[in-house]
């Protein structure tokens, strides 16, 4: 049994969205450049909701469904870079472009279902260094069929 987590994170990092730099798990910036927008794996709480369901009998040969959520941080605009109402529309545009690109993602190998599931926090977000940004968290739900 091999889960496709690396394939999934690599595929997300390969998404192309205008004016957004999308990073993989090994590229998380400590302090992102305030002149750009970033999407990267959330350093604290990246993988949650892991569950495994056996769909057949057998210890090593059982068919299984594995589900989990991946949480990403979108740092859109550094606080102080502009007034919130002036940049809000552009922030929404960039987030929706990320969601649209994720919905169109079909380059995953293996039996994987990949869906943007939630945006639980839209507003002020902190980068890994604690700097405040206008941004959000985006949750992707993953379902893998493995044996």
C-alpha positions as CSV (number, residue, x, y, z in Angstrom):
1,X,0.0,0.0,0.0
2,X,1.4,3.4,-1.0
3,X,-0.5,6.6,-0.5
4,X,-0.3,9.3,-3.1
5,X,0.4,12.2,-0.7
6,X,3.6,13.3,-2.4
7,X,2.0,13.1,-5.8
8,X,-0.9,15.2,-4.6
9,X,1.3,17.9,-3.0
10,X,3.5,18.0,-6.1
11,X,0.4,18.3,-8.3
12,X,-1.0,21.2,-6.2
13,X,2.4,22.9,-6.4
14,X,2.4,22.5,-10.2
15,X,-0.9,24.4,-10.5
16,X,-0.4,27.7,-12.4
17,X,-2.4,30.7,-11.2
18,X,-1.7,34.2,-12.3
19,X,-0.1,36.4,-9.6
20,X,0.1,33.4,-7.1
21,X,3.2,31.4,-6.3
22,X,2.1,27.9,-5.3
23,X,4.6,26.0,-3.1
24,X,5.2,22.4,-2.2
25,X,5.6,21.0,1.4
26,X,9.4,21.4,1.2
27,X,9.2,25.0,0.0
28,X,7.2,26.6,2.9
29,X,8.7,30.1,3.3
30,X,9.5,31.3,6.8
31,X,8.7,34.9,5.8
32,X,7.1,35.2,2.3
33,X,8.1,38.2,0.2
34,X,5.5,40.9,0.8
35,X,5.4,41.8,-2.9
36,X,3.8,38.5,-4.0
37,X,0.9,36.2,-3.1
38,X,1.6,32.6,-2.0
39,X,-0.3,29.3,-1.4
40,X,1.6,26.8,0.7
41,X,0.9,23.8,3.0
42,X,-0.2,25.1,6.4
43,X,2.7,24.4,8.7
44,X,0.6,23.7,11.8
45,X,-2.2,21.2,11.0
46,X,-1.5,20.4,7.4
47,X,-3.0,16.9,7.4
48,X,-6.2,16.2,9.4
49,X,-9.2,13.9,9.3
50,X,-7.3,10.8,8.4
51,X,-9.5,7.7,8.2
52,X,-9.1,4.2,6.7
53,X,-12.0,1.9,5.7
54,X,-11.4,-1.7,4.7
55,X,-13.5,-2.6,1.7
56,X,-12.4,-6.3,1.6
57,X,-10.8,-8.8,3.9
58,X,-7.1,-9.6,4.1
59,X,-4.3,-8.0,6.1
60,X,-2.0,-6.9,3.2
61,X,-4.2,-7.4,0.2
62,X,-7.4,-5.7,1.5
63,X,-8.9,-3.0,-0.7
64,X,-9.1,0.2,1.3
65,X,-10.5,3.7,1.1
66,X,-8.3,6.3,2.7
67,X,-9.6,9.8,3.3
68,X,-7.9,12.9,4.7
69,X,-7.9,16.7,4.4
70,X,-4.9,18.9,3.4
71,X,-4.9,22.5,4.6
72,X,-3.2,25.2,2.7
73,X,-2.5,28.8,3.6
74,X,-3.1,31.6,1.1
75,X,-1.1,34.8,1.9
76,X,-2.6,37.2,-0.6
77,X,-1.6,40.7,0.5
78,X,0.6,41.7,3.5
79,X,-1.3,43.8,6.0
80,X,-0.3,47.4,5.4
81,X,0.3,46.9,1.7
82,X,-3.1,48.5,0.8
83,X,-6.4,49.2,2.3
84,X,-8.6,46.1,2.7
85,X,-11.5,47.4,0.7
86,X,-9.1,48.3,-2.2
87,X,-7.5,44.8,-2.4
88,X,-10.5,42.7,-1.3
89,X,-11.8,42.1,-4.9
90,X,-8.3,41.1,-6.1
91,X,-7.9,38.7,-3.1
92,X,-11.3,37.0,-3.9
93,X,-10.3,36.8,-7.6
94,X,-7.0,35.0,-6.7
95,X,-8.6,32.6,-4.3
96,X,-11.3,31.7,-6.9
97,X,-8.6,31.2,-9.5
98,X,-6.9,28.7,-7.2
99,X,-10.2,26.9,-6.6
100,X,-10.9,26.8,-10.4
101,X,-7.4,25.5,-11.1
102,X,-7.8,22.8,-8.4
103,X,-11.2,21.7,-9.8
104,X,-9.5,21.3,-13.3
105,X,-6.6,19.3,-11.9
106,X,-6.6,15.9,-13.6
107,X,-2.9,15.1,-13.5
108,X,-3.1,12.9,-10.4
109,X,-2.0,9.3,-10.8
110,X,-3.7,6.4,-9.1
111,X,-7.3,6.2,-7.9
112,X,-7.6,9.6,-6.2
113,X,-10.5,11.9,-5.6
114,X,-9.3,15.5,-5.0
115,X,-11.8,18.3,-4.2
116,X,-11.5,21.7,-2.7
117,X,-13.8,21.4,0.3
118,X,-13.7,24.4,2.5
119,X,-12.4,27.9,3.1
120,X,-12.8,28.0,6.9
121,X,-10.9,31.3,7.5
122,X,-11.1,34.2,5.1
123,X,-9.6,37.5,6.3
124,X,-6.4,38.0,8.4
125,X,-4.0,35.1,8.2
126,X,-0.5,34.7,9.6
127,X,2.6,33.5,7.7
128,X,5.0,31.1,9.5
129,X,6.9,34.1,10.9
130,X,3.7,35.6,12.4
131,X,3.3,38.4,10.0
132,X,-0.3,39.3,9.2
133,X,-1.7,39.0,5.7
134,X,-5.0,39.4,4.0
135,X,-5.7,35.8,2.9
136,X,-7.4,32.5,3.8
137,X,-7.0,28.8,4.5
138,X,-8.1,26.4,1.8
139,X,-8.9,22.8,2.6
140,X,-8.7,20.0,0.0
141,X,-10.4,16.7,0.7
142,X,-8.6,13.6,-0.6
143,X,-10.0,10.1,-1.1
144,X,-7.7,7.4,-2.2
145,X,-8.5,3.8,-3.2
146,X,-5.6,1.6,-2.3
147,X,-4.7,-2.1,-1.9
